[in-house]
Amino acid sequence: MVYAFVIEPASYIAFADEAEQLDKLKEWDLVSEKATKAKTFYYKGNGLKEACGIVGYVDHMTAVIELPNKQKHCIHPSYLKEMQAANFGQRYASAADTEDAGGEREETAAETASETAPVAASPASASPPGVEAPAEDDRSAADAFASFVASGDASPASPAATRALPKAKAGAARSKKVQLPEEKVKLTATVKEFTTVPNHFADNDDEVIIYEAVTIAGTETELGEAWSSHSATLKKLELEAGDKLTFEAKVVAKKLAKHPIPYKINNPAKIAKV
């Protein structure tokens, strides 16, 4: 069976091993920070419910899944996450009867994301071409997709941007877009506090560390506040609020639940107190 809806990636980065795959799934929030292996994921849409494997990615916001017939399909991670909900099919029951209805939902979602973005995205920073995006009637996924579109380079003079946020806060207007590095970098940071956030996939909440004065060494790029999991490795250091650290890690744009912390520090290594 050949799936007509499939968006084949022109090229993609395949996971080298299960460890790399698990790191990416955590970055996309598809598994919990405490997960030790990937789980089974399902593609629900176009009248299907098929087990699929996440085999790689085109970029940090475009996952590549493999369907049972070995076809590969580009999909937004937030949309794939929404598909795992037990009631996902009910949300789309009225529009899932035909493939045309599915295409119309995707087009509506793209228009919604464009209209709600705080700034107009340049052609280079628009949503990745050929990526299945959240449907318009799925608000949580659509909001996540709109946030991704909004993260592109801005055109402050755009009339669309003016209409989208006529009452934007002055502080937000003054904020400067930070281009996060794709690879691990050396960072300096100060421990601000320790807290926990809910984990809906486990009995206990996740322990996290919030950092302040986070700076990319060598570039003096200031990120401000960031967070990371309070891993067993970090616990061995017996950190306290006020401790200044240097370490190597990858930084991604991932907000901490219920906290206005915009960046997450993944897998810190070579940690040292200053």
Secondary structure as UniProt FT lines:
FT   TURN            4..5
FT   STRAND          13..14
FT   HELIX           18..27
FT   TURN            28..29
FT   TURN            33..34
FT   STRAND          41..45
FT   TURN            46..47
FT   STRAND          48..59
FT   TURN            60..61
FT   STRAND          62..66
FT   TURN            68..69
FT   STRAND          72..75
FT   HELIX           77..83
FT   TURN            86..87
FT   HELIX           88..91
FT   TURN            92..95
FT   HELIX           99..116
FT   HELIX           123..125
FT   TURN            129..130
FT   TURN            136..137
FT   HELIX           139..150
FT   TURN            156..157
FT   HELIX           159..164
FT   TURN            166..167
FT   HELIX           170..174
FT   STRAND          185..197
FT   TURN            200..201
FT   STRAND          206..216
FT   TURN            217..220
FT   STRAND          221..229
FT   HELIX           232..235
FT   TURN            236..238
FT   TURN            241..242
FT   STRAND          244..253
FT   TURN            257..258
FT   STRAND          263..273
//
